Amino acid sequence: MPPIYVAILTYVRPLEEIDRHVETHIEWLRRHYADGTFLLSGRRVPRTGGVIVTRGESLEAVEALLKTDPFQQHGLATVDIIPLQVAMAADGLKEMLLGV
């Protein structure tokens, strides 16, 4: 089972600029949900960025993947990536996250 990473996106441009790229960002997210890479994502509250929980073979691979995000390509957000070694999960998530 590939490691889990938590990516914290922080907007660095006004929301009006973010909104112009939301559709292409969502298309990008959908592609990576379809290939099984992304596990969950959503907006931060208040709307200052977002969070993506993803699988990845290495930190470098996740960094490379996140650089393909339209928000990154247009300089709209920064990203911090946190490797996560999942030790426990709710019953519905155990198989997906822990492979048990």
N, CA, C and O of each residue as an XYZ file, in Angstrom:
400
protein
N       0.849     -1.180      0.000
C       0.000      0.000      0.000
C       0.893      1.241      0.000
O       1.721      1.397      0.897
N       0.739      2.136     -1.000
C       1.560      3.358     -1.034
C       1.285      4.237      0.177
O       0.181      4.223      0.720
N       2.286      5.002      0.600
C       2.092      5.926      1.726
C       0.994      6.954      1.439
O       0.614      7.181      0.290
N       0.505      7.558      2.500
C      -0.527      8.591      2.434
C       0.141      9.946      2.680
O       1.048     10.068      3.503
N      -0.325     10.956      1.951
C       0.184     12.318      2.107
C      -0.997     13.265      2.228
O      -2.021     13.094      1.568
N      -0.837     14.267      3.083
C      -1.832     15.323      3.231
C      -1.231     16.589      2.624
O      -0.197     17.074      3.082
N      -1.882     17.116      1.596
C      -1.420     18.341      0.938
C      -2.316     19.489      1.381
O      -3.535     19.441      1.217
N      -1.702     20.513      1.940
C      -2.419     21.701      2.401
C      -2.134     22.820      1.409
O      -1.002     23.293      1.307
N      -3.166     23.243      0.676
C      -3.027     24.346     -0.276
C      -3.445     25.641      0.405
O      -4.445     25.683      1.122
N      -2.673     26.691      0.174
C      -2.982     28.023      0.706
C      -3.009     28.996     -0.458
O      -2.021     29.144     -1.178
N      -4.144     29.660     -0.639
C      -4.264     30.624     -1.724
C      -3.350     31.819     -1.471
O      -3.245     32.317     -0.350
N      -2.696     32.262     -2.531
C      -1.827     33.435     -2.438
C      -2.289     34.547     -3.380
O      -1.627     35.578     -3.504
N      -3.399     34.337     -4.026
C      -3.988     35.318     -4.935
C      -5.452     35.529     -4.525
O      -6.016     34.692     -3.820
N      -6.062     36.618     -4.950
C      -7.464     36.892     -4.598
C      -8.404     35.785     -5.111
O      -8.132     35.125     -6.115
N      -9.509     35.612     -4.387
C     -10.476     34.569     -4.756
C     -11.010     34.739     -6.176
O     -11.360     33.751     -6.822
N     -11.077     35.973     -6.669
C     -11.540     36.187     -8.043
C     -10.627     35.464     -9.029
O     -11.104     34.904    -10.016
N      -9.325     35.471     -8.773
C      -8.386     34.755     -9.637
C      -8.508     33.250     -9.447
O      -8.442     32.494    -10.416
N      -8.684     32.816     -8.217
C      -8.879     31.390     -7.931
C     -10.095     30.885     -8.687
O     -10.043     29.842     -9.338
N     -11.199     31.634     -8.597
C     -12.457     31.207     -9.215
C     -12.333     31.027    -10.726
O     -13.049     30.205    -11.299
N     -11.455     31.765    -11.381
C     -11.276     31.615    -12.834
C     -10.650     30.274    -13.201
O     -10.716     29.857    -14.358
N     -10.046     29.597    -12.232
C      -9.364     28.332    -12.507
C      -9.980     27.140    -11.774
O      -9.448     26.031    -11.831
N     -11.093     27.368    -11.089
C     -11.708     26.290    -10.301
C     -12.124     25.115    -11.175
O     -11.897     23.966    -10.797
N     -12.725     25.369    -12.330
C     -13.196     24.257    -13.173
C     -12.049     23.371    -13.638
O     -12.172     22.146    -13.614
N     -10.939     23.960    -14.059
C      -9.811     23.131    -14.496
C      -9.181     22.405    -13.302
O      -8.687     21.288    -13.448
N      -9.198     23.030    -12.132
C      -8.710     22.367    -10.914
C      -9.589     21.161    -10.595
O      -9.079     20.095    -10.250
N     -10.905     21.323    -10.707
C     -11.830     20.214    -10.424
C     -11.643     19.085    -11.437
O     -11.684     17.911    -11.067
N     -11.443     19.424    -12.694
C     -11.169     18.386    -13.704
C      -9.896     17.628    -13.347
O      -9.850     16.404    -13.465
N      -8.873     18.340    -12.914
C      -7.613     17.724    -12.484
C      -7.853     16.783    -11.304
O      -7.356     15.657    -11.289
N      -8.626     17.255    -10.308
C      -8.963     16.401     -9.162
C      -9.673     15.129     -9.626
O      -9.318     14.029     -9.202
N     -10.666     15.277    -10.487
C     -11.443     14.114    -10.954
C     -10.559     13.077    -11.639
O     -10.754     11.878    -11.440
N      -9.589     13.517    -12.442
C      -8.676     12.573    -13.104
C      -7.930     11.725    -12.080
O      -7.737     10.525    -12.274
N      -7.516     12.359    -10.992
C      -6.718     11.632    -10.006
C      -7.577     10.831     -9.026
O      -7.079      9.895     -8.398
N      -8.843     11.179     -8.885
C      -9.770     10.285     -8.178
C     -10.009      9.047     -9.040
O     -10.032      7.928     -8.528
N     -10.184      9.242    -10.325
C     -10.470      8.134    -11.241
C      -9.320      7.132    -11.278
O      -9.553      5.931    -11.410
N      -8.080      7.612    -11.163
C      -6.951      6.679    -11.205
C      -6.601      6.119     -9.824
O      -5.632      5.372     -9.684
N      -7.394      6.483     -8.798
C      -7.205      5.919     -7.463
C      -6.142      6.599     -6.620
O      -5.808      6.115     -5.538
N      -5.606      7.717     -7.099
C      -4.538      8.407     -6.367
C      -5.099      9.241     -5.216
O      -4.591      9.170     -4.097
N      -6.141     10.027     -5.481
C      -6.689     10.908     -4.449
C      -7.733     10.155     -3.625
O      -8.530      9.384     -4.159
N      -7.712     10.396     -2.311
C      -8.635      9.749     -1.391
C      -9.731     10.685     -0.913
O     -10.872     10.257     -0.739
N      -9.410     11.949     -0.700
C     -10.413     12.949     -0.337
C      -9.824     14.327     -0.533
O      -8.606     14.506     -0.559
N     -10.711     15.298     -0.669
C     -10.268     16.682     -0.843
C     -11.409     17.608     -0.456
O     -12.562     17.189     -0.356
N     -11.070     18.866     -0.242
C     -12.099     19.844      0.066
C     -11.498     21.206      0.356
O     -10.283     21.366      0.470
N     -12.386     22.180      0.471
C     -11.983     23.556      0.771
C     -11.717     23.711      2.256
O     -12.362     23.079      3.093
N     -10.756     24.563      2.562
C     -10.543     24.957      3.950
C     -11.632     25.959      4.327
O     -12.157     26.672      3.471
N     -11.964     26.005      5.615
C     -12.967     26.936      6.128
C     -12.294     27.780      7.194
O     -11.848     27.242      8.208
N     -12.209     29.110      6.992
C     -12.722     29.867      5.864
C     -11.952     29.524      4.587
O     -10.935     28.832      4.633
N     -12.440     30.007      3.466
C     -11.916     29.638      2.148
C     -10.563     30.306      1.884
O     -10.465     31.317      1.188
N      -9.539     29.707      2.459
C      -8.166     30.203      2.295
C      -7.302     29.220      1.512
O      -6.110     29.455      1.315
N      -7.898     28.132      1.071
C      -7.164     27.102      0.354
C      -7.929     25.806      0.376
O      -9.158     25.794      0.448
N      -7.192     24.711      0.313
C      -7.828     23.405      0.288
C      -6.921     22.344      0.872
O      -5.778     22.607      1.247
N      -7.464     21.124      0.940
C      -6.727     19.977      1.458
C      -6.967     18.815      0.511
O      -8.095     18.579      0.077
N      -5.899     18.086      0.192
C      -5.999     16.879     -0.620
C      -5.285     15.770      0.139
O      -4.139     15.938      0.554
N      -5.955     14.640      0.321
C      -5.325     13.456      0.891
C      -5.107     12.499     -0.267
O      -6.045     12.150     -0.985
N      -3.861     12.078     -0.442
C      -3.479     11.319     -1.626
C      -2.542     10.171     -1.287
O      -1.865     10.177     -0.258
N      -2.520      9.211     -2.156
C      -1.499      8.161     -2.088
C      -0.326      8.619     -2.934
O      -0.483      9.459     -3.819
N       0.845      8.071     -2.666
C       2.003      8.377     -3.486
C       3.142      7.440     -3.162
O       3.297      7.018     -2.016
N       3.931      7.117     -4.148
C       5.073      6.222     -3.934
C       6.184      6.891     -3.140
O       6.949      6.221     -2.446
N       6.273      8.218     -3.243
C       7.311      8.954     -2.525
C       6.884     10.412     -2.419
O       5.980     10.862     -3.122
N       7.541     11.131     -1.539
C       7.283     12.565     -1.409
C       7.573     13.260     -2.730
O       6.832     14.154     -3.137
N       8.639     12.858     -3.397
C       9.000     13.472     -4.678
C       7.918     13.244     -5.726
O       7.618     14.141     -6.515
N       7.335     12.059     -5.739
C       6.265     11.759     -6.700
C       5.032     12.611     -6.422
O       4.385     13.089     -7.353
N       4.707     12.802     -5.152
C       3.548     13.629     -4.784
C       3.832     15.091     -5.128
O       2.951     15.787     -5.633
N       5.032     15.557     -4.864
C       5.390     16.927     -5.231
C       5.239     17.137     -6.734
O       4.692     18.150     -7.170
N       5.722     16.183     -7.527
C       5.611     16.289     -8.987
C       4.159     16.291     -9.425
O       3.784     17.060    -10.310
N       3.338     15.449     -8.824
C       1.915     15.401     -9.161
C       1.240     16.724     -8.846
O       0.486     17.247     -9.666
N       1.502     17.269     -7.668
C       0.846     18.515     -7.268
C       1.287     19.698     -8.117
O       0.548     20.676     -8.234
N       2.459     19.631     -8.705
C       2.893     20.699     -9.612
C       2.054     20.745    -10.886
O       2.080     21.743    -11.607
N       1.310     19.673    -11.169
C       0.445     19.658    -12.351
C      -0.930     20.271    -12.071
O      -1.736     20.417    -12.989
N      -1.203     20.628    -10.830
C      -2.467     21.279    -10.450
C      -2.516     22.664    -11.102
O      -1.556     23.427    -10.998
N      -3.618     22.993    -11.771
C      -3.742     24.332    -12.358
C      -3.500     25.458    -11.347
O      -2.974     26.507    -11.717
N      -3.870     25.262    -10.094
C      -3.611     26.289     -9.090
C      -2.109     26.511     -8.921
O      -1.668     27.643     -8.718
N      -1.326     25.442     -9.002
C       0.125     25.554     -8.900
C       0.707     26.153    -10.179
O       1.574     27.025    -10.123
N       0.236     25.691    -11.309
C       0.769     26.148    -12.591
C       0.549     27.634    -12.817
O       1.329     28.279    -13.517
N      -0.513     28.183    -12.225
C      -0.819     29.608    -12.393
C      -0.378     30.452    -11.196
O      -0.703     31.637    -11.123
N       0.364     29.847    -10.252
C       0.882     30.595     -9.111
C      -0.199     31.107     -8.176
O      -0.052     32.173     -7.578
N      -1.288     30.350     -8.046
C      -2.423     30.791     -7.239
C      -2.372     30.305     -5.798
O      -3.032     30.872     -4.927
N      -1.594     29.260     -5.540
C      -1.565     28.668     -4.205
C      -0.185     28.083     -3.932
O       0.539     27.688     -4.846
N       0.152     28.040     -2.663
C       1.326     27.290     -2.231
C       0.823     25.953     -1.692
O      -0.364     25.795     -1.408
N       1.726     25.006     -1.556
C       1.322     23.701     -1.038
C       2.358     23.199     -0.044
O       3.563     23.264     -0.290
N       1.869     22.702      1.076
C       2.692     22.010      2.067
C       2.241     20.558      2.064
O       1.045     20.273      2.117
N       3.199     19.643      2.001
C       2.881     18.218      1.925
C       3.360     17.546      3.202
O       4.523     17.663      3.588
N       2.441     16.840      3.849
C       2.740     16.169      5.109
C       2.611     14.659      4.899
O       1.507     14.175      4.647
N       3.713     13.900      4.997
C       3.611     12.443      4.940
C       2.870     11.948      6.188
O       3.066     12.475      7.283
N       2.032     10.948      6.015
C       1.215     10.442      7.122
C       1.296      8.928      7.159
O       0.945      8.257      6.188
N       1.757      8.393      8.272
C       1.741      6.951      8.477
C       0.480      6.649      9.272
O       0.437      6.850     10.485
N      -0.542      6.167      8.582
C      -1.828      5.902      9.221
C      -1.672      4.714     10.162
O      -1.211      3.645      9.763
N      -2.066      4.921     11.427
C      -1.986      3.867     12.427
C      -3.368      3.328     12.788
O      -3.525      2.147     13.098
N      -4.357      4.203     12.744
C      -5.726      3.809     13.086
C      -6.681      4.529     12.157
O      -6.384      5.614     11.656
N      -7.839      3.909     11.932
C      -8.864      4.525     11.091
C     -10.217      3.958     11.483
O     -10.302      2.854     12.019
N     -11.281      4.717     11.214
C     -12.643      4.245     11.445
C     -12.885      3.014     10.585
O     -12.259      2.841      9.540
N     -13.801      2.160     11.035
C     -14.051      0.897     10.343
C     -14.234      1.048      8.845
O     -13.681      0.250      8.088
N     -14.977      2.026      8.393
C     -15.222      2.194      6.966
C     -13.988      2.593      6.166
O     -13.978      2.467      4.942
N     -12.956      3.069      6.841
C     -11.751      3.531      6.164
C     -10.571      2.578      6.285
O      -9.588      2.719      5.558
N     -10.653      1.615      7.188
C      -9.506      0.752      7.457
C      -8.982      0.060      6.212
O      -7.781      0.098      5.945
N      -9.854     -0.567      5.453
C      -9.409     -1.311      4.283
C      -8.764     -0.382      3.245
O      -7.725     -0.707      2.671
N      -9.386      0.768      3.015
C      -8.859      1.703      2.026
C      -7.501      2.268      2.452
O      -6.579      2.336      1.639
N      -7.372      2.668      3.701
C      -6.160      3.337      4.150
C      -5.081      2.389      4.643
O      -3.894      2.630      4.424
N      -5.479      1.328      5.297
C      -4.513      0.441      5.939
C      -4.327     -0.878      5.198
O      -3.383     -1.618      5.471
N      -5.216     -1.169      4.269
C      -5.118     -2.438      3.557
C      -5.464     -3.639      4.416
O      -4.980     -4.742      4.161
N      -6.308     -3.438      5.446
C      -6.699     -4.550      6.322
C      -8.173     -4.854      6.189
O      -8.679     -5.760      6.852
